[in-house]
């Protein structure tokens, strides 16, 4: 048993830290088209937006922990809304960064994923994503949230363990394209709701109260991060 473990661990480490060959350009284009197909049509977006909500609430939770706040729980709802609750000072830099992390998280995760892919770290990306979902699962406080995170984590785990390099590459590129494209749409949805007098307690409005900066400027920041991430990350993927 010990000898098997000694042989397995180096192999596992090599798989994690090694590089994998870039997929053909047609694979990159097909995964881009697949991501567009689940982001642009409204019917598909109503379902796929759940994955963006996982990234959104995960961003709130991760930054809350990194800034020293106490993360008490995350809820994900079937209407694709979510709620992350943390304890700490209701003001200050930590609270501002935590509030700003939600709408920027999907795009920044996509940008980071694109950087890993162009470096050939496909397996590392899949494992890091799986680890983040496992950590998030510990903090989920409702059944629907548990279900969605388990399904997402299971997909990453199955692909990383049971499929070959080509399938892993296609899956990883599809996920990164989805995050880059899916990160663009929520700020526009928030802008639309606010123009109709809704979403009065949105992240942008909370940030406005925390910083005395107009909510519209925070909304502009969300747009800038998502669009710049899409342009930069998309260029890396297409030229990689």
C-alpha positions, 0 to 999 in steps of 0.5 A: 500500500505504501509503495502504491502511494509513493508511486501515485503521489508523484504521478498525481503531482506531475499531472497537476503541475504539468502542462497540456497541449493547446487544443486546435483553433477549431476547438476554441471556436466551437467552445466559444459558440457553445458558450454564446449559445447558453448565454445569449438566448434568454431561455438558456440563460435562465438556467445557465445563470445559476453557474454565474450566481455560484461565481458571484456569491463565491466571490463575495465569500472568498473576499470576505474571508481574505479581508478577515470577515467571518463568513457565516453562510451562502444561499443560492436560490432557484430564481438565480439570486443568491445571498452571502452573509458575513460578520464584521465591521459594517464599513471599511475596506473589507466590507467595500471589497466584499461588496464589490467582489460579486459582479466582478468575480465571474469575469475575473475568474474567467480572466484567470482561467484564460491565463492558465489555459494559455500557459497550458495548465488545463488540469490545474485549472480543473482541479483549482475549480473543483477545490473552490467548489468543495470549499464553497459547499461547506458554506452553503446553507440551503438545499438548492445551493447544495444541489447546484454546487454538488452538480458543478463540482461533480462535473469538474471532478468527472472530467478531470479524472475520467476523460482524456486531454482533448475532452478536458481541454474542450471542457476547460475552454467552454467553462472559461468562455462561459465565465467571460461571456456570462460575466458581461450580462448581469451588470446590464441586467442590474442596470435595466432593473435600476432604470425601472426603479428596482434593485434598490439594495443591489451591490452597487447601491450598497457600495454607494452607501459605503463609499458615498460614490454614486451607484452608477459609477460602481455599475460602470466599474462592473461593466468595465471589469466584465468587458475588459476581461472578455476582451483580454481573456478572449484575445488570449484564448484565440491567439494562444 
